[in-house]
Amino acid sequence: MRTYPNKLSEVELLTSKILDDNFTEEELHRLNSLLKGSKSARTRYSELTIQDSLLHWESVDYLETANSGNGRSSIITFPVITSIAAAIVALFGVWRFHTTDVNPGLDAKEVALYTNQASPGKSNFPDLTSFPNLTFEQSDTAQSSPSLNLPFNSQLARSVVARNDAAYGIEILRKNKSFGVGGVVEFANDISSWKRTEHLSVPAENGILPMEGEEMIKFSSMNVDVHAQVAEISETLQILDVREVSQEDKDMTAYLQTSLYFNKGVSIAGDSTEFALSFHAIASDANNENTSIGYQDYLLDSDVNPSTWEELKKDFMLPSGTEFVIVSMTAKKEGPNALLPDIGGHYADGLSINLLIDRKDTIGPL
């Protein structure tokens, strides 16, 4: 078989062949193997299929506009249906691989095989006038993880994957485990935490240099809601176990003092992104379920200069009875530009968290 400079180059070529319905059985099995063995390969695979679907969408929209004088068709043309189906399958496949990290045994071969079934000329939608709702967030089917009740309008609540990551991290800390897949358990004084920053870290890329050190935090690819024209992604950064601290003095006040820097690569439209730093105070309710008893979202509109990092520095007061604190981040774009491929990427760096007790005693950095 032909050799390639690296595995990502091979993934790009094989994915292109599958989307063009021009592949051999050997190439299909090779792509299956690459996706099963590499998270970066799965991420690149999902990016390519989503970009392909959006390009079909834009080209068809242009043709319909140009031919509007002849009457606008109420049926979206066939290639759009199949390409969007491939993108939805890709997103579902990335979720499947994500759960494989926590629940080994899922069949990784399904992703490429399902994409093959949804490739041009092999539509899974017999009735082209009533295809499924194309809200990509719906493809994030819930994982089998502990429950986590959050306010519906919070940033974190809108991402199934990030919410499940948070629920998983809380369970790791609640059971006093020293290890959790996708994160690292660390200890500082009476505070333990499950940190995902190392899991999300990448070196310099897309013209973005880390603000400090050799690595920075990268957001996953955005989930796109075509009808609402919204692209958004949330990441759980860190879970703090403050049970020991909160039990010492019921009347004390505790604050998280947090700082995080954001940046983005050059986008096709050259527009800004809305970043958010979010906090959720979690306690067990009467049914022994994890429930948010207080939360706050802090927003920042980015500039368009990839050489500058912009800081969000905020305090969050812990409500009485707080057992765990979720620290998360979100990147969001709205309007027609949200449907364009996210080629530049979104990044964060310099996460700093300290716990202040009665504004005088400091525990940290955490």
N, C-alpha and C positions, 0 to 999 in steps of 0.2 A: 504494500500500500504506500502511497505517496507520503513523504515526510513534510513536516510543517515547522516554521520557526518556533511556535509555542502552541500549547493546547487551545488557547483562546482563538487563535487564528484558524485552527481546525474546526472549532465550534462554529465560528462565523461562516466558513465555507459550507459546512454540512447543513447548517440551519437554512442558509440561502437556497441550497438544493432542495430541501424539503418544502420550503415555502413556494418554490417554483415547480414543485411536483416533478422533479428531475433527479431522482436518487436511486441507488441500488440497495439491495437488501443488506449488503455488507456495510454500506455507509450508514444505514439506519441503525444497525447494531452498534457501530462505532460511536455514533452520537449518544445512544443510550448509555454506553459505558462511560463516556466523558461526563455526562450529566450526573450520573450516579456517583462519580468519584470526586467531584469538585464543586464547591459552592460558587466560586467565581465563574465557572462554566455555566451553572444554572442561572446566575444573575445575568450574564451576557446573553444567554438564550432568550430569557424573558424580555430583555431590552430590544433585541432584534425583532421578535414577533410583534411586540407592541408598536414599534416604529413602522413596521410593514403595514399593520392594520390602519394606523393613523394616516400614512401616505395614501392608501387606497381611499380612505374617507375623504381626505382633502381633494384628491383628484376628481372623485365623483361629484363632490359638491361644486367644484369649479365647472365641470362639464354641464351640470344641471343649470347653473346660473347662466352660462354662455348660451344655452339652448332654451332659455326661459320663454323666448318668443314663440316657440312651438308647443308650449304647454309643459308644465312641470310634472314629471312622473311621480306617482305616489308609492312606487315600489323601488327600493334601493337595489342597484344592480348586483348581480350575482357575485363578482369578485369581492365586493365589500363584505357581504355576509360571511363568506368563507374565511377572509382575512381576519375579521373581527372574531370569528369563532376560534381561530388559531391563537389570537391574543388572549382571549378569555381562558383557553386551555393552558396557555403558558403561565398565566397568573395562578391558576389553580395548581399547576404543576409545581411552581415555586413554593406555594404553601405546603404541598405534599412533601417536598423535600425538607422544608423547615420542620415539619412534625417528625420527619425521620430522625432528626438529631435527638429528639426526646423520646420517641417511640420507635425504636428500630424494627424493621421487618416489613415496612411498606414497600411496594414494588415500584422501583424507580423507572422501570422500562415503560410505564404507562404514559409518561409525558410525550415522548417522541412518537409513540404509536398513536396516541389520540390526535396529535398534530397532523400526522399522516392522514388520518381519517377526515380531518377538517381542512385539508389542503385543497387548492382550486380544483374543481372538477369532481369533488367528493363531498358535497355539502351534506351536513347533518340536519338541515332545516328544509323539510319537504314543502312547507307552506311559506313561500318567500314574502308573504304579506303580513305575517304575524310572528316575527322573530323575537327572541327574548329581549328584555330590558337590558341595555348596554351599560349599566352602572357597574364599572369594574370592581368597585369596593365589595360588591356582592360575591365576588369570587373568593374572598377571604373567608371561607367556611370556618366556623369555630373549631378550635382544637379541643381535645378532651383534656382540659386542664381545670384546676380549681376555679370556682366562680369569683367574680370581682364586680361588685355593683358600683357604677360610676354615674354621676349626673349626665344626662343625655347630651347636654350642650357643651360639655368639656372637650378640649382638644383630644385628649387621650381616648375618650369614649368612642370616637369615630373610627378608630383603627383596631380591627379585631386582632391582628397579629401583635401589635404593641401592647394591647390590653392583656392578651394571653401571656406574653412575655412577663408582664408585671405580676400577674397572678401566679405564674410559675416561680418567679423570684421570691415572692412572699412565702410560698409554700416551702421553699428551700430554707429560708431563715426561720420560719415558724418551727420547723422540725430540727433546727440546730444542725443542719448538714454543713459540711465544710467544702462541698463541691456541687456545682450545678452546671449543666450543659449550656453553652452560650454565654457564660459569665464566670466571674471569679469572686469567691467569698473572701472578704477581708475584715480585719478587726482593728478597732482603735478605741482604747479605753473600754467603756461599757457598750460601745456601738459596734454592731456587725453590719455588714452591707454586702449586697450582691451587685457587682459592677459589670456592665456590659461594654465599657468604652474600649477595652482591648479587643473584644470580639468585633467591634465596628470600625477598627482603625485601618487606615491605608497610608502609604507613603505619598509623596507629592504626585499629583496627577492633574490633568486638564488645566495646566497653567496655575494651579493653586499650590502654594508652598505652605507647609505646616507653620503655624504661628510660633510654636516652640517645639524643640526636639525634632525627631525624624518622622513622626506619624501624626495624623489628625483623624477625627471622627467623620465618617461618611454616612449620609442618609442613604437608605435603600431607594430604589426607583419608585417614583410617585405612582399612586393609584389614581386612575383617571376616570372621572364621571363625565361621560360625553354629553349627556343631556343637560346637566347642571353647569357644564364648562368649568369644572373644578379639578385640579390636580393636587394631591395632598399625600403626605407620608409622615407618620409619627414613629418615634423610636423611644423605647424605654431605656434610660441611661443608667439609673442606679436605684436600688431599693434600700432604705435605711431601717434597721430594726432598733426602735427607740423604747422598747418595752421596759428595759431596766431603768432608763433615765426617768420615764414618766411615772414609774411606781415609787420613786424616791420621795417626791414632794408633790402632792396634788395641786398645791396653790402656786407652784412656780410657773414662770413663763419661759417658753423655749422657742427659739427662732432658728431657721436655717438661713444662713448667709451664703448666697450662691452667685457665682459668676460664670458666664459661658459666652464664648465668641462665635460668631457666625460668618460664613462667606459662601459665595456661589461662583461657579464658572461662567464663562461667557455663554449666553443663550442665543437662540436663533433670533428672537425678537428684541433682545437687549433690554428686557424689562426687569423689574425688581421682584423679589420673593418676600412673602410675609413669613417670618420665623417666629416661633413661640417657645418659651421656656415655661414648663408647667409643673405644678406640685399637687399631689393628692395625699391628704392625711387619711390613713386607713385604720379602722377598728373592726372588731368582730361584732356582728349584730346578734339579736336574740336567737337567730337560726344558725349561729356560728359560721356565718358567711362574711367574707371580706367586703366592707362597705366604706365608701368615701364619706367622711364626716366633715370635710372642708377641702376646698381646692382653689387654685388661682392659676390663671393663664396670663403671662406677660408677653406682649407682642413687640416685634421690631420689623420695620420695613427696610429691607436691605438696599444698599447702593448697587451700582452695576460695575464696580471696579474690583476685579478679582485679586488685586494686590493689597487690598485693605481688609482687615478683620474688624467687625463691629461687635461691641460688648453689650450684653444684657446682664446687669448686676442688680439682683433683687433679694429682698428678705421675705421669708414666709413664716408666719406665726403658726405653731402647732396647736390645734384645739386640744382641750383637756381630754384625756383618754386615748390619744393617738398611740397606736402600736407600731405602725410602719409608715414610712413616707416614700411615695413614688416620685422620682424626678425624671421627667421626660422632655422631649423636644419635638417640634413639628415644623415642617416646611410646607407652604401652601401657595398655590397660584390660582387666580380666578380670571374668567373671561376667555375669549377665543384663543389667546396665546397659551392657555393651560393645556390645549390639545396638541401643541407642538411637542416633538420629542425632547426630552430633558437630556441634552447632549453634554451640558456643562457640569452637571452634578451639583450637589449641595453639601456643605461641610460645616463642622463645628470643631472647636479646639479650646484648650485652656480651662476645662471644667474644674471649678474650685468650690468645695462645699465645706462649711464649718457650722457646728451647732453651738449656739449661744444660749447659756442658761442665765436667766434673769439679767441679760445684757452685760454680764461681767465675766462669767466663767466660759471659756471656749474649749470645745472638743473638736479637734481636727488638725490638719485637713483630713476629711473623710474620703 
